[in-house]
Amino acid sequence: MTRALVTGAGGFIGPHLVAALKDAGWKVVVVSSSQPSDYVDVYEAPLAEVDVVFHLAGLAHEGVAGSNEADLLRVNSLETKALFEACLAKGVRRFVWLSSLKVLGDEAAQPLVVESSRDPKDAYARSKAQGEEGLLTVLSELAIDPSHLAIVRSPLVYGVGVKANFLSMLRWAVSGLPLPLAAARAGRAWVNVDNLVSLLVAAATRDLHGHVMWHVADDEQSSVSDMLRAISEANESASRIWYLPSQLLRWGCVLLGKKTVVQRLLSPLKVDVSQSKTLLGWQPVKTQKQALSEVAAWYRTQR
């Protein structure tokens, strides 16, 4: 029986991963904390008893618990590195860490590959980029087999139980309010939580072929307007999306202090997941249509 420790088990992604592991017959130790701090002290005791650590815990953005860039760097980079070192010392076979596609930037008209240069644009992305670099430094300095480490870069995650930005999209799509977002037609990467979980498990159990970095996304790279229409369709409600010229939409967002929001609405963000498919033999387990139908059904129960 494979034994795993999952950090951040109380968040959005954690319960989905824990359920999938238990369904597959894994023995799972869960750790959840609303205030991640000193990972090594909190997690070290179970480390000698597990084969794989899935490290999902971290700070998501500067608004979490009043955190600032120093907090983000400490939690997402320094403490992640310390936990990986503790895992190596305890003989953990593989450390799977959830990074972010944002380390490569916020927009990409051409699909981002794992070798793309890092270009983080905000404090959260910088902390994740430094986290990646810290883990790679450990591998290099200790000259150890890279199969001990898998870093998974994810775009925006959605699914049953979703929070934050995608939950806001759900509310918009089913509100019945007219939305001036028909111009938001740029294709973007998204990942359903079940597709993400299947990639995390693949990265923990399969031959990594000497690679450390892995990308994950749905097969469909849909625009924001496409997603809003699909959510409305899944909810069996009318889509009320109308066209406002993109320049006016940009100006409006800037005036409202939402400059970063307009970039996510209008700019493309494409990702290449061919390495994950070719080397890990991974495929998304759900289409966006299937996933959004489940999300819409869940959301109806929350209202």
SEFI-990485 format. One record per residue: residue in three letters; x, z, y of N, C-alpha, C in turn. Coordinates in steps of 0.001 Angstrom, whole numbers, padded with zeros to 6 digits, always signed. Example, Ala and Ser with C-alpha at 12.3 -4.5 7.8 and 13.67 -1.06 7.14 Angstrom:
BEGIN
ALA+013190+007800-005690+012300+007800-004500+013200+007800-003300/SER+012850+007080-002250+013670+007140-001060+012900+007870+000030/
% end
This chain:
BEGIN
MET+000853+000000-001201+000000+000000+000000+000884+000000+001245/THR+000633-000975+002140+001386-001042+003386+000861+000008+004355/ARG+001788+000670+005025+001435+001754+005938+001777+001346+007367/ALA+000840+001590+008282+001048+001167+009665+000700+002282+010631/LEU+001393+002295+011748+001035+003137+012878+000586+002215+014001/VAL-000565+002506+014589-001102+001708+015692-001178+002591+016924/THR-000411+002245+017952-000519+002956+019219-001577+002273+020079/GLY-002152+003021+021005-003204+002454+021832-004465+002177+021043/ALA-004708+002974+020004-005834+002711+019111-007182+002959+019767/GLY-007199+003629+020908-008454+003904+021585-008833+002887+022635/GLY-008012+001854+022805-008313+000836+023810-009283-000210+023300/PHE-009284-001365+023929-010182-002448+023534-009711-003116+022243/ILE-008433-003451+022153-007911-004201+021004-007694-003295+019799/GLY-007249-002069+020030-006879-001172+018949-007910-001008+017851/PRO-009175-000699+018166-010170-000524+017106-010364-001758+016236/HIS-010260-002945+016843-010388-004181+016061-009226-004311+015079/LEU-008014-003995+015542-006850-004076+014658-006937-003045+013546/VAL-007282-001822+013887-007373-000759+012877-008402-001129+011808/ALA-009551-001636+012227-010593-002016+011264-010107-003122+010338/ALA-009400-004115+010896-008900-005221+010075-007863-004737+009075/LEU-006983-003840+009498-005961-003321+008596-006590-002516+007460/LYS-007542-001668+007796-008194-000860+006761-008974-001737+005790/ASP-009619-002779+006307-010343-003700+005427-009399-004405+004463/ALA-008157-004597+004903-007155-005257+004058-006428-004281+003138/GLY-006813-003001+003178-006232-002027+002269-005012-001295+002787/TRP-004742-001400+004081-003605-000692+004661-003954+000781+004850/LYS-002929+001612+004805-003049+002993+005256-002645+003013+006721/VAL-003524+003537+007572-003298+003427+009010-003247+004802+009663/VAL-002208+005013+010451-002095+006181+011321-002375+005702+012736/VAL-003301+006340+013434-003653+005892+014772-003195+006911+015807/VAL-002765+006387+016938-002376+007224+018064-003055+006663+019294/SER-003754+007510+020017-004459+007064+021204-004180+008045+022334/SER-003912+007515+023503-003677+008367+024661-004108+007630+025900/SER-004887+008271+026740-005298+007661+028006-004181+007729+029037/GLN-003180+008531+028761-002032+008654+029656-000754+008497+028840/PRO-000374+007237+028475+000814+007059+027658+002037+007669+028338/SER+002741+008523+027612+003967+009096+028158+004833+009602+027023/ASP+006117+009396+027152+007092+009861+026170+006675+009480+024754/TYR+006630+008176+024506+006197+007657+023218+006953+008278+022050/VAL+008264+008461+022219+009070+008929+021097+008610+010304+020638/ASP+008390+011235+021573+007932+012575+021186+006567+012524+020503/VAL+005670+011690+021029+004310+011641+020511+004261+011003+019133/TYR+005073+009947+018916+004933+009137+017721+006000+009367+016659/GLU+007059+010098+016980+008213+010118+016084+007896+010707+014714/ALA+007086+011736+014639+006814+012376+013350+006287+011408+012304/PRO+005289+010547+012626+004783+009646+011594+005682+008457+011290/LEU+006712+008206+012106+007483+006977+011960+008175+006875+010608/ALA+008632+007987+010083+009341+007951+008799+008406+007608+007651/GLU+007101+007617+007899+006127+007407+006829+005431+006058+006911/VAL+005852+005168+007828+005161+003889+007987+006127+002717+007819/ASP+005550+001570+007473+006332+000347+007305+006329-000509+008569/VAL+005199-000479+009285+005011-001333+010453+004443-000500+011597/VAL+004945-000750+012798+004361-000156+014009+003794-001287+014856/PHE+002505-001181+015171+001852-002076+016132+001766-001325+017444/HIS+002521-001761+018417+002577-001041+019689+001696-001738+020720/LEU+000467-001233+020864-000498-001782+021811-000610-000941+023077/ALA-000176+000310+023018-000344+001221+024154+000487+000757+025343/GLY-000034+001007+026520+000694+000656+027732-000219+000740+028930/LEU+000344+000478+030098-000438+000426+031330-000767-001023+031623/ALA-002035-001278+031933-002488-002653+032087-002237-003212+033487/HIS-002329-002401+034505-002112-002881+035870-001910-001669+036773/GLU-001602-001936+038029-001252-000855+038953-002412+000094+039229/GLY-003640-000325+038937-004786+000522+039205-005032+001584+038155/VAL-004299+001546+037046-004544+002493+035964-004025+003866+036348/ALA-004913+004820+036401-004559+006215+036646-003642+006380+037857/GLY-003844+005546+038889-003037+005658+040089-001589+005274+039896/SER-001301+004498+038854+000084+004141+038554+000628+003174+039597/ASN+001957+003115+039685+002618+002179+040572+003630+001380+039758/GLU+004441+000585+040421+005370-000273+039672+006362+000552+038862/ALA+006763+001698+039373+007688+002555+038626+007041+003054+037329/ASP+005762+003417+037407+005045+003846+036206+004953+002717+035197/LEU+004620+001525+035682+004506+000364+034795+005831+000086+034095/LEU+006917+000140+034852+008231-000101+034267+008579+000968+033238/ARG+008292+002224+033558+008608+003304+032622+007853+003152+031304/VAL+006553+002921+031418+005727+002883+030206+005902+001577+029440/ASN+005781+000452+030134+005768-000840+029452+007149-001338+029064/SER+008190-000799+029688+009538-001267+029381+010407-000161+028777/LEU+010704+000868+029558+011670+001866+029113+011190+002626+027876/GLU+009949+003064+027893+009457+003836+026748+009197+002953+025533/THR+008862+001695+025763+008714+000759+024650+010052+000550+023962/LYS+011105+000395+024748+012442+000246+024182+012832+001490+023394/ALA+012546+002671+023945+012887+003918+023259+012135+004041+021934/LEU+010875+003615+021931+010099+003681+020693+010658+002729+019642/PHE+011040+001531+020051+011642+000587+019116+012928+001161+018518/GLU+013750+001782+019350+014985+002397+018848+014671+003505+017849/ALA+013624+004287+018130+013228+005344+017202+012739+004749+015882/CYS+012016+003639+015959+011543+002965+014744+012714+002499+013887/LEU+013718+001937+014517+014893+001486+013773+015599+002663+013110/ALA+015696+003770+013842+016368+004948+013293+015620+005533+012108/LYS+014299+005368+012088+013476+005925+011020+013243+004947+009875/GLY+013779+003742+009995+013657+002783+008908+012365+001996+008893/VAL+011656+001927+010033+010443+001111+010107+010834-000353+009925/ARG+010100-001046+009048+010467-002420+008693+010246-003404+009837/ARG+009125-003261+010551+008842-004223+011622+008093-003547+012758/PHE+008477-003921+013972+007880-003426+015207+007194-004603+015881/VAL+005873-004546+015997+005096-005628+016600+004595-005151+017951/TRP+005056-005806+019000+004716-005374+020361+003874-006431+021058/LEU+002797-005997+021698+001918-006896+022432+002400-007040+023864/SER+002947-008210+024157+003368-008542+025514+002262-009344+026183/SER+002600-010140+027157+001593-010883+027917+002129-012258+028282/LEU+001244-013239+028249+001624-014582+028693+002003-014579+030170/LYS+001559-013559+030902+001861-013469+032326+003360-013353+032609/VAL+004169-013009+031619+005612-012951+031865+006161-014338+032207/LEU+005432-015390+031840+005861-016758+032108+005228-017335+033369/GLY+004399-016536+034041+003750-016991+035262+002245-016985+035143/ASP+001582-017383+036206+000127-017341+036274-000529-018711+036166/GLU+000267-019766+036144-000316-021092+036003+000677-022027+035328/ALA+000129-023000+034616+000976-023967+033917+000122-025174+033547/ALA+000445-026319+034130-000273-027543+033798+000187-028103+032459/GLN+001448-027836+032104+001990-028217+030805+002062-026980+029930/PRO+001747-027106+028633+001699-025921+027771+003008-025132+027758/LEU+002902-023831+027975+004055-022946+027946+004504-022731+026510/VAL+005794-022899+026262+006359-022661+024940+007117-021340+024969/VAL+007489-020841+023798+008148-019530+023755+009483-019548+024487/GLU+010094-020727+024604+011386-020822+025292+011254-020978+026801/SER+010037-021080+027317+009851-021241+028763+010484-020067+029518/SER+010984-020349+030706+011633-019313+031505+010612-018290+031987/ARG+011012-017046+031995+010136-016008+032527+009967-016181+034034/ASP+008750-015982+034510+008459-016122+035931+007318-015175+036308/PRO+007523-013873+036130+006437-012910+036394+006110-012845+037880/LYS+004802-012771+038176+004364-012836+039566+003863-011510+040122/ASP+003646-010502+039272+003160-009218+039780+003843-008080+039031/ALA+003537-006865+039455+004237-005697+038906+004001-005546+037409/TYR+002774-005778+036972+002473-005686+035543+003296-006700+034755/ALA+003293-007943+035205+004047-008983+034506+005540-008680+034508/ARG+006043-008137+035621+007472-007796+035665+007796-006687+034664/SER+006903-005719+034509+007171-004633+033556+007173-005156+032130/LYS+006296-006109+031834+006269-006705+030498+007506-007578+030265/ALA+007909-008316+031292+009116-009149+031168+010343-008284+030919/GLN+010445-007173+031630+011578-006274+031411+011460-005583+030056/GLY+010219-005351+029603+010038-004807+028267+010564-005744+027207/GLU+010248-007037+027344+010777-008033+026408+012295-008028+026412/GLU+012867-008041+027595+014327-008082+027705+014963-006841+027095/GLY+014325-005686+027294+014863-004456+026722+014886-004479+025204/LEU+013815-004983+024587+013763-005063+023131+014799-006051+022596/LEU+014950-007176+023269+015948-008161+022838+017365-007611+022989/THR+017574-006775+024018+018884-006152+024213+019224-005216+023058/VAL+018232-004476+022568+018460-003604+021425+018904-004414+020211/LEU+018219-005518+019953+018614-006377+018833+020054-006845+018983/SER+020391-007264+020188+021729-007809+020437+022803-006733+020331/GLU+022574-005592+020970+023589-004539+020992+023832-003940+019617/LEU+022779-003831+018813+022925-003257+017472+023243-004307+016420/ALA+023187-005583+016830+023480-006697+015920+022682-006575+014621/ILE+021373-006366+014752+020532-006180+013578+019675-007419+013335/ASP+019125-007488+012143+018276-008595+011734+017068-008698+012667/PRO+016816-009879+013270+015680-010012+014182+014323-009857+013500/SER+014294-009835+012174+013014-009669+011477+012403-008294+011714/HIS+013156-007390+012321+012604-006068+012647+011648-006117+013837/LEU+011644-007226+014562+010901-007273+015823+010039-008528+015926/ALA+008787-008354+016355+007912-009478+016701+007243-009160+018032/ILE+007442-010032+019014+006822-009892+020323+005726-010953+020439/VAL+004505-010517+020695+003361-011427+020772+002885-011521+022214/ARG+002922-012731+022763+002443-012961+024127+001005-013461+024085/SER+000148-012753+024783-001274-013064+024752-001797-013414+026131/PRO-002717-014381+026230-003451-014583+027479-004584-013566+027561/LEU-005536-013791+028449-006678-012893+028603-007433-012768+027279/VAL-007677-011523+026860-008337-011251+025584-009808-010917+025847/TYR-010684-011479+025026-012114-011184+025146-012685-010943+023758/GLY-013848-010329+023711-014496-010073+022437-015453-008901+022559/VAL-016023-008510+021444-016951-007379+021412-016225-006123+021910/GLY-016827-005442+022889-016217-004256+023469-015312-004537+024644/VAL-015279-005779+025124-014355-006172+026184-014594-005361+027456/LYS-013534-005220+028230-013590-004484+029486-013005-005357+030593/ALA-012866-004793+031758-012143-005383+032891-012658-006775+033258/ASN-011724-007746+033431-012075-009026+034039-013107-009822+033253/PHE-012969-009853+031933-013910-010663+031172-015302-010028+031172/LEU-015367-008715+031223-016666-008058+031328-017356-008458+032630/SER-016585-008598+033683-017154-009074+034948-017696-010489+034793/MET-016973-011347+034066-017452-012697+033813-018780-012676+033060/LEU-018869-011794+032066-020119-011660+031315-021276-011321+032246/ARG-021039-010363+033119-022089-009944+034045-022515-011094+034951/TRP-021520-011848+035448-021846-012985+036306-022693-014009+035551/ALA-022248-014319+034333-022868-015412+033583-024318-015123+033222/VAL-024652-013861+032972-026013-013535+032529-026866-012953+033647/SER-026300-012860+034844-027018-012225+035949-028156-013084+036486/GLY-028056-014393+036264-029045-015290+036846-028738-015675+038273/LEU-027673-015114+038824-027292-015428+040197-026593-016783+040240/PRO-026809-017560+041285-026083-018832+041425-024610-018562+041711/LEU-023735-019245+040992-022300-019031+041126-021630-020320+041610/PRO-020844-020248+042690-020247-021468+043262-018938-021850+042571/LEU-018968-021975+041249-017720-022113+040495-017630-023394+039672/ALA-018457-024384+039992-018393-025640+039252-017046-026338+039438/ALA-016346-026019+040532-015039-026633+040783-013930-025992+039959/ALA-014232-024878+039283-013208-024189+038479-013091-024886+037130/ARG-012459-026081+037138-012446-026949+035967-011098-026997+035250/ALA-010123-026248+035714-008789-026310+035105-008780-025594+033753/GLY-008205-026241+032752-008127-025634+031437-007212-024414+031419/ARG-007662-023357+030765-006883-022122+030704-006892-021570+029289/ALA-005853-020831+028961-005748-020195+027655-006517-018882+027646/TRP-007228-018642+026548-007955-017401+026296-007702-017054+024836/VAL-007964-015817+024459-007895-015498+023035-008962-014464+022682/ASN-009747-014803+021668-010701-013842+021139-009951-012731+020426/VAL-010445-011519+020514-009730-010375+019956-009499-010516+018452/ASP-010429-011141+017735-010236-011308+016298-009136-012329+016001/ASN-009019-013353+016841-007909-014292+016687-006577-013615+016989/LEU-006563-012773+018022-005350-012014+018335-004963-011097+017188/VAL-005930-010356+016651-005654-009432+015555-005079-010178+014358/SER-005624-011337+014047-005110-012092+012898-003665-012526+013112/LEU-003305-012831+014359-001905-013181+014652-001008-011952+014571/LEU-001473-010809+015075-000675-009581+014989-000376-009229+013531/VAL-001385-009357+012672-001181-009049+011252-000224-010055+010626/ALA-000362-011334+010983+000561-012343+010459+001991-012044+010891/ALA+002163-011634+012154+003509-011316+012650+004091-010094+011969/ALA+003233-009244+011431+003702-008029+010752+004021-008253+009290/THR+003453-009288+008692+003521-009407+007233+004246-010646+006727/ARG+004428-011643+007567+004994-012907+007090+006437-013084+007522/ASP+007112-014010+006885+008494-014335+007211+008557-014873+008636/LEU+009376-014260+009474+009468-014662+010879+010475-015782+011107/HIS+011181-016174+010069+012110-017314+010134+013142-017148+011253/GLY+013531-015904+011515+014546-015650+012532+014030-015654+013955/HIS+012728-015850+014144+012151-015893+015492+011568-014528+015861/VAL+011586-014238+017141+011080-012962+017653+009811-013156+018480/MET+009735-014254+019233+008663-014459+020208+007563-015338+019628/TRP+006295-014922+019845+005158-015668+019309+004045-015759+020342/HIS+003435-016937+020433+002300-017140+021327+001001-017168+020535/VAL-000073-016728+021193-001388-016714+020561-002423-017175+021573/ALA-003413-017927+021113-004525-018364+021965-005578-019002+021067/ASP-006790-019086+021584-007820-019872+020918-007380-021336+020886/ASP-007969-022105+019979-007708-023546+019987-008229-024190+021258/GLU-009373-023707+021758-009979-024270+022950-009358-023647+024196/GLN-008855-024473+025096-008317-023978+026363-009285-024430+027460/SER-010302-023607+027671-011464-023953+028491-011285-023512+029938/SER-011989-024192+030821-011985-023788+032225-012913-022590+032420/VAL-012802-021963+033578-013683-020836+033899-015135-021296+033923/SER-015410-022463+034513-016794-022943+034543-017294-023236+033135/ASP-016436-023765+032264-016828-023995+030870-017199-022685+030190/MET-016404-021662+030409-016662-020368+029765-017960-019749+030272/LEU-018196-019848+031570-019434-019295+032127-020653-020002+031538/ARG-020576-021324+031424-021695-022070+030829-021874-021693+029360/ALA-020761-021545+028645-020840-021205+027223-021433-019812+027018/ILE-021083-018881+027899-021652-017535+027804-023152-017580+028065/SER-023566-018346+029087-024991-018471+029379-025733-019074+028183/GLU-025141-020099+027588-025759-020734+026421-025871-019750+025265/ALA-024800-018982+025025-024828-018000+023945-025862-016924+024202/ASN-026097-016640+025476-027083-015619+025853-028493-016209+025970/GLU-028591-017520+025734-029873-018220+025851-030487-018033+027229/SER-029620-018108+028231-030072-017995+029619-029614-019225+030392/ALA-030283-019504+031487-029956-020679+032291-028626-020491+033014/SER-027841-021571+033027-026586-021549+033774-026858-021988+035205/ARG-026470-021164+036155-026714-021481+037563-025382-021606+038299/ILE-024606-022557+037856-023297-022807+038466-023429-024021+039386/TRP-023031-023866+040626-023124-024970+041567-021754-025260+042171/TYR-021661-026417+042779-020362-026911+043247-020092-026493+044682/LEU-018959-025840+044860-018403-025557+046183-016995-026134+046176/PRO-016637-026963+047132-015295-027544+047141-014221-026485+046947/SER-013231-026826+046157-012222-025834+045782-011507-025246+046993/GLN-011304-026048+048049-010619-025513+049223-011452-024441+049903/LEU-012772-024644+049960-013649-023619+050535-013661-022368+049662/LEU-013622-022578+048346-013574-021430+047440-012287-020642+047635/ARG-011179-021361+047817-009893-020689+048077-009968-019871+049359/TRP-010469-020475+050416-010561-019772+051701-011441-018536+051572/GLY-012568-018687+050890-013466-017555+050728-012813-016401+049987/CYS-012081-016703+048917-011411-015643+048152-010329-014967+048985/VAL-009596-015768+049765-008549-015192+050613-009163-014261+051645/LEU-010269-014682+052262-010943-013850+053259-011447-012545+052658/LEU-011816-012588+051369-012310-011391+050688-011185-010565+050073/GLY-009950-010976+050308-008803-010257+049754-008628-010487+048265/LYS-009099-011634+047756-009044-011946+046326-008158-013169+046067/LYS-006994-013204+046671-006113-014356+046548-005694-014598+045108/THR-005409-013533+044365-004995-013715+042966-006154-014181+042097/VAL-007376-013818+042468-008550-014226+041695-008728-015729+041762/VAL-008571-016322+042933-008797-017755+043074-007796-018546+042241/GLN-006588-018018+042082-005606-018705+041246-006071-018753+039798/ARG-006624-017642+039314-007130-017616+037937-008347-018514+037778/LEU-009103-018705+038855-010279-019549+038781-009930-021031+038763/LEU-008967-021435+039584-008752-022854+039847-007495-023441+039217/SER-006531-022617+038848-005260-023143+038348-005261-023236+036832/PRO-004607-024245+036278-004496-024343+034819-003509-023324+034271/LEU-003726-022913+033055-002777-022037+032362-002819-022414+030883/LYS-001934-023291+030495-001942-023818+029134-000791-023233+028333/VAL-001004-023074+027039+000000-022439+026193+000124-023209+024879/ASP+001341-023279+024390+001642-023930+023114+001739-022858+022035/VAL+000896-022955+021009+000926-021992+019904+001391-022652+018610/SER+002021-023809+018719+002395-024564+017519+003387-023803+016645/GLN+004278-023024+017262+005238-022268+016451+004519-021244+015579/SER+003521-020573+016144+002756-019596+015366+002038-020273+014201/LYS+001505-021458+014450+000775-022162+013401+001717-022714+012335/THR+002825-023277+012772+003736-023931+011832+004526-022935+011003/LEU+005122-021941+011657+006021-021026+010952+005301-019848+010304/LEU+004248-019348+010952+003516-018222+010373+002338-018670+009516/GLY+002003-019959+009592+000831-020432+008876-000454-019840+009419/TRP-000447-019522+010719-001588-018870+011349-002554-019899+011915/GLN-003840-019579+011834-004884-020356+012494-005900-019384+013083/PRO-006485-019709+014246-007562-018854+014766-008676-018710+013736/VAL-009202-017516+013605-010248-017267+012611-011635-017556+013163/LYS-011743-017711+014497-013039-017993+015114-012892-019028+016209/THR-013919-019858+016358-013986-020749+017506-014500-019967+018703/GLN-014309-020528+019885-014838-019862+021075-016350-019758+021020/LYS-017020-020776+020484-018474-020725+020407-018930-019565+019535/GLN-018292-019392+018381-018630-018268+017506-018361-016941+018207/ALA-017183-016841+018815-016779-015586+019446-017694-015228+020616/LEU-018038-016219+021439-018884-015945+022597-020306-015590+022181/SER-020773-016141+021084-022081-015755+020571-022100-014275+020197/GLU-021021-013809+019561-020915-012397+019195-020830-011518+020441/VAL-020055-011966+021419-019904-011183+022649-021232-011078+023391/ALA-021960-012192+023469-023251-012172+024164-024236-011240+023465/ALA-024246-011276+022120-025141-010390+021374-024778-008933+021615/TRP-023490-008640+021635-023041-007266+021909-023438-006841+023313/TYR-023237-007734+024276-023509-007378+025658-024984-007064+025870/ARG-025855-007791+025169-027287-007533+025302-027634-006117+024859/THR-026888-005579+023912-027159-004215+023444-026662-003165+024431/GLN-025805-003561+025359-025222-002605+026311-026039-002489+027589/ARG-026983-003378+027794-027689-003435+029078-028889-002496+029089/
% end
